[in-house]
Amino acid sequence: MELVYKFFPSLQRNQTKLASDHRIMVAFSLLSLL
C-alpha cells in the first residue's frame, strides 16, 4: 500500500476517496507484482 502512495500521493491527501480509489490501488498492486 505504501508503494501505491508513492505513485499516487493524492490518495494520501484525500483519505475519504480511498474507498472509491480502492479498485485503482488493487489493480496497480497487481500490475506491480507482474
Residue pairs with C-beta under 8 A, 6 or more apart in sequence:
1 25
1 29
3 29
3 32
4 11
4 25
4 28
4 29
5 11
5 12
7 28
8 21
8 24
8 25
8 28
11 17
11 18
11 21
11 25
14 21
18 25
